Amino acid sequence: MSNETQKRQIIENYVIAYNAFDVAGMSKHMHPDVVFENISDGITNLRILGISAFKQQAEAAAEYFLEREQQVKSINFNDDVAEAEINYSGIVAMDLPNGMKAGDKLTLSGKSIFYFEGDKISKLQDIS
């Protein structure tokens, strides 16, 4: 299996686990010192360091949605970095501080940038 093929499979497995609310599956290929960043409108509104904090955040975030789905439109590779164009949709489980109400549908397009060290994701940036 080529390096790019292996990384593509890791990304696809991550997305499958994300869509299934499977935090263990999402974390399976994370580096112990993983950095996760959520960037919206050019502003980093969340930055997490380490696999333990990543798991805690992923479990907490799952509580906000009844359903959620990431669809990968494309993946482009540049050495140890993969940029995935993503369509996202979700049904909100509870009223949120941003004004969304339980049952509202959220849709957005963005990208996720996966940085790899070997076969581990060392950094993940979700950008919308």
FENFENGI-V175694 format. One record per backbone hydrogen bond with DSSP energy under -1.0 kcal/mol. CO is the residue of the C=O (numbers start at 1). NH is the residue of the N-H. If there is no record, write none. Layout:
co = [CO;CO]
nh = [NH;NH]
This chain:
co = [2;3;4;5;6;7;8;9;10;11;12;13;14;15;16;17;18;21;22;23;27;29;31;32;34;35;36;37;38;38;39;40;43;46;48;50;51;52;53;54;55;56;57;58;61;62;64;67;69;71;74;76;78;80;81;82;83;84;85;86;87;88;89;90;91;91;92;96;100;101;104;106;108;110;111;112;113;114;115;115;117;120;121;122;123;124;125;126;127]
nh = [6;7;8;9;10;11;12;13;14;15;16;17;18;19;20;22;21;23;26;27;30;121;34;51;50;124;48;126;45;46;128;43;40;38;36;54;55;56;57;58;59;60;61;62;64;65;93;91;89;87;85;83;81;116;78;114;76;112;73;110;71;108;69;106;66;67;103;99;96;104;92;90;88;86;127;84;125;82;122;123;120;117;31;35;115;37;113;39;111]
